[in-house]
């Protein structure tokens, strides 16, 4: 029986970030002796990519939803085979539980051993968000740093908030066991813990970074399905002229209010690209920061497997390209947002789809060049 009423993991810190998963992983990496930026954690985990899913001619990927498109700048999430963890000599363990009470008891056992956790949670139950309960998203990641049973509080780190937030334990249980949305988005009381390899072995960072970059190159140039990578970008660009037909009619927004399908999609696409934990520009800003950091990182410029001048030349050529791509992603997102805000349900009548497609085609060209250049980086 657990008699401990309160415990906070010693020397565990939270830093404000952009993306829930990469900022959570960054916090744990620092705790286990690998201090780094969020951009480095994101780059090492090699989940950057692209996916576009058009469900207008089939059943929506979200049941009981009017969402016709989904667009994402990532391919993958936190899993036990995390590349970043393997490159750092860390074992990542995932546990899921059918009951919220059991999940909480198991979390406390690890916290009492001074092991911080990453949790899956539905942000619709997190009271420190202003719109608690309005939007449910079960794929959110937070860190768990401790608890105070007497006050019924848990202490969690969340990407965009300073320090650890107090949340009622019962609310946290709800967030972890939410059944909102499609099954694949349920948090399932999942928790992740890390442990360093006993022998401390891991490849030099200079070599590991190249492995991570090549995995992202594979995500974009050699995707397993046509909806992903450069092929997915082509699908997105070619779909835009069809929006006049595909976005007709009325839909329900996340709060259940009836609005035009075009307005719903414009608002969602802006969120997918620019604001919902992407760091802006469909994760391209974060990846650009990662590439920039490589140019002066002491473990890459010197030491085991240090890069040569050709390696750095490739990265220097790639940074302006991804910067332009990021700018164009933001241009698309802002164009859609401005139309939705100004013209509301009539936004589809006040947007130039040909111009929008031309920007998407420029992104397609830029990213093909970008990832073919990165493909030349030899491991």
N, C-alpha and C positions, 0 to 999 in steps of 0.2 A: 504494500500500500504506500502511495506517495504522500509523505508527511511534509514535504517542503512546500511552503506557502508562497515563496517569492524567489525568483532567480533572474538575473540579467547576465548575459554572456559577457565575460571580461574582455576588454580590449577589442570589442567589435564596434565598428563605426559605419555610419551610413553617409554617403555623399549624394547630393542631388544629381540626377542624370536626366536623360532624354527617353530612353527605352527601358521598359520595366525589366525585361530579361537581362540585357547586358549590364544595366546598372546594378541589379541584384547579384549577378555573377562577379562583377568588379568588387563589390563589398566583401564577398566571401574570399575572393582571391587575395585581397589585401590582408584579411584575417589570417590566411594560411601562408603568409610570407611572400606574396607576389604583388606588391603595390603596382598599380597601373591605371591608366585613364580608362574611361568607359569605352572610348573609341578603340583602344587596343584590345579590350575584352571582346568587343563586337567583332573586330577584324579577325582575332584568333579563333573565334567560334565558327567563322565561315558560313554563317546562315544568310548572308546577303544574297539577294537574287531578284527574281521577279515572277509574279504569277498573275494571270488574268483569266477569270472564269465568267463566261456569258451563259446565263441560265434562262434567257428569254424564250428559247425554244425547247426547254425541258423543265423538269421539276426543279424548283429553287434549291440551292444547296443548304438553305436555311428553311426548314419546314414552317408553314404558316407565315411565310414572309413574302413581301412584295419586292424584295431587293433583286433586281435583274442582273447586276454585275458585282463581282468582287475583284478588287485589285490589291496586290500586296507586294512590298519591296523585299520580302524575306522568303527563304525556302528552308523552313525548319525552325525548331524551337528547342528549349532545354530538354535534353534526353540523356540517359546514362552514357551514351557513346559520344558525348560532347567532345568535339575536337579540341577546344581550348583546354579542357581539363586534362585530356590525354597529353597534350603538348607541355603541360606544366607538371606532369607527374602526379596528377590528382585523380582519385577514384570518385566518381559521382554516383551516389546511390539514390534510387527513386523508390518511394513507397506510396501505395494508394490504399485507402480503407473504405469499406462500405458504410461504416458508421462514423458520424462526426465526433461522438464522445470518445470512441476508440482512437481516432486520429489525434485528438487533443492530448490524450494521455500519453501516446507514443511521442508526440512532439515534446512534451514536458520531460520525458525521460532523457531525450537527447540534449535539451537545453540545460538540464541539471548536470550534464557531463561537459558543459561549456562548448556545445556544438550548435552554431547558428544554423538556421534553415532557410531555404527558399520554399515558399508555398504558392500553390495555384489558388486563385481566389476570384470570385465574381465581384467586380468593382461596384456593382449596384448595391451591395450590402455594406460598403465601407463608409462610415459616417463622416470621415473628414473630407469626402468629396461633396461639393456643394449640391450636386443633383443626385444625392443618394436615392436609389430606388427607381430613377427615371430610365437609366440605360443599363442593361445587364450585359456584361461581357465576362465570360468565365475563363478566358485565357490570360487574365492578368497575373503578373508575378510580383510577389512582395517578399521581404525577408522577415523572419521572426527572431527577435533578439532576446525576449524574456517575457515574464508574466508576474502578476501580483494577484494571487487567488483571493486574498482577503478583500481586495477592492474589485475583483472580477474583471481585471484588465489585462490585456496583452499589449506588447510593445512591438510595433512593426515598422519596417523601413519601406518607403514607397518612393519610386524614382523622382517625382517632381516636388516632394516635400522635404523640408529641412529636418534633420534629426529623426528620432523615432516617434511615431504617432501612437497615442493611447487609443485602444479600441476595446469595447466590451468583449469579453471572451465569447459570449453567446452570439454576438454579431459575427465574430471571426468564424465560428463554427458554421453559421449560415452561409457566409461567403465561400467557405471551403467545400460545402456540400450542395451548392446551388444546382438546380435542375433546369434553369432557364436556358432557352436556346437549344440548338441541335446537340445530340449526345456527344459528338466529338469535341464540343466546347465546354462540357461539364468539367469543373475542377477535380471532381472525384476524390476529394480530400488528399490530393497528391502533395508530397513533400520531398525535397531534395536535400541531401546532406553530402558534405565533402570530407575526404580524408587524404592526406598526403601519402604517397607510396612510401612504405617503410625504408626502402633503399635510397629514396630521394632522387632516383634517376629520372631524367627527362632530357629531350634534345636541347641543344643551344637555341635560344630564342631566334637567332638569325636564320637558322634552318627551319624552325617551326613556323615562322611567319610565311616562308615560301610555300610550305605545305598548305597553310590556310588560304593563301591567295589562289593557289591552283584549284582548291576545292570550289571557291567562288567562281573561278573561270569555268569549271565544269558545270556549276549551277546555271550559268548564263549561256555557254556555247554548246554544252552537251547535256541538256536536261533529259530526264527520263520520260517526261510527258510534254506534248506540244503546247500546253497552256503555260509552261514555265520558260524562263530565260528569254533569249532573243526571240524565239518562236512566239512566246507569250506577248512580247512587245509588238510583234507584227500583228497578232490577233487584236490587240488593243487598238492599234492605229487604224486597222482596216474596219473596225467596228464603228468608229466615230461617225462616218457619214450616215450610218443606219439608225442613229439615235432618234432622228425625226420620227421614225416608225416605232422603234422599240421602246421609247420613253413616253408614249402616249398614255392617257388615262390617269386614274386616281390610284394612289397607294396609301398605306398607313405608315406614319413615321414611328420611331421607337417608342413614343409615348402613346401610340394608338390613334393619333389625330390624322384625319384624311387630308392629304396634300397631293399635288400633282406628282406623278411618278418621276418626272424630269427633275423637279425641285428636290425630291428625296434623294435621287441619285447624285445630283450635283453636290449636295451637302455631304453625302457619304464619301464621295470620291475625294473631296477636299480633306475630309478627316483621314481617310486611308493614306493619302499622299503626305499631308502636311502636319497634322496636329496630333494624331492619336499615337503618341509614343514612338514616332518615326525619327525624331530629331530633324524633321523637315525633309522635303524633296525625296520621299519614298526611301528613306535610309541612306540616300546618297551623300548627305552632309556628313553623317557619322563615318561612312567609309572613306570619304575624302580626308577627314581628320586623321583617320588611321594611316592612310598612305603618307600624309604630310609628316606624321610623327616618326615614320621609319627613316626619314632622311637624316635625322640627328640623334637617333636613339643609340646610346653608348654600347649596347649589346649587339647592335647591328653594324655599327661603323667599326667596331674593334672586337677582339676576342674570338672565340671558337666560331668557325664558319662565317666570319665577317664578310659582308658583301663586297663585291668589286665595283669598279666604276661603271661597268655596263649595267649591272643591277640597278644602281642609283639613277642612271640615265633613263632607264625604262620608267621608273617611278616618277621622275621629274617630268617626263613627257605625258604621263597619265593624269597627273593632278589637274592641269588646265582642262582636260577633256571631261573628267568627272565633275569639275566645277561648273562647266557649261551645261552638262546634262542635269545637274542639280538645279541650276537656274531655270531651265526649261520645265522641269517637273513642277517647280513652284509657280511658274507662269500658268501652266494648265490648271493647277489647283486654285489659284487666285481668280482666274477667269471664271471658273465654275462658281466659286463662292460669291463673287461680285454679282453675277447674273442672278443667282438664287436670292441674294439679299435685296437687290433692287427691284426685280420683276416678279418675285415670289412664284406663284403657280404658273405664270406666263413666261418663265425664264427660257424655255426651249425656243420661243419665238424671237428671242433677243440675243442669240449667240451664233457666231459664225463657225459652223462645224468644219468647214473647209480649212479655215485658219487654225482651228484646234488640231485637226488632223496633221496639218503641215508641221506643227510643233512636235507632235508625237513621232512623226517620221524623222525629224531631225534628231530626236532622242535615240531612236532606233539606230540611226547611222552612227551617232556618237558612241553609243554603248557597244556596238559591234567593233568599232575601232579600238575602244578602250580595252575590252577583254581579249581581243586578239593581241594587243601589245603586252598585256599582263601575262598572256600565255607563253611569251618568250622568256619569262623569268625562269631560269633553270634551277631546279632543286639540287 
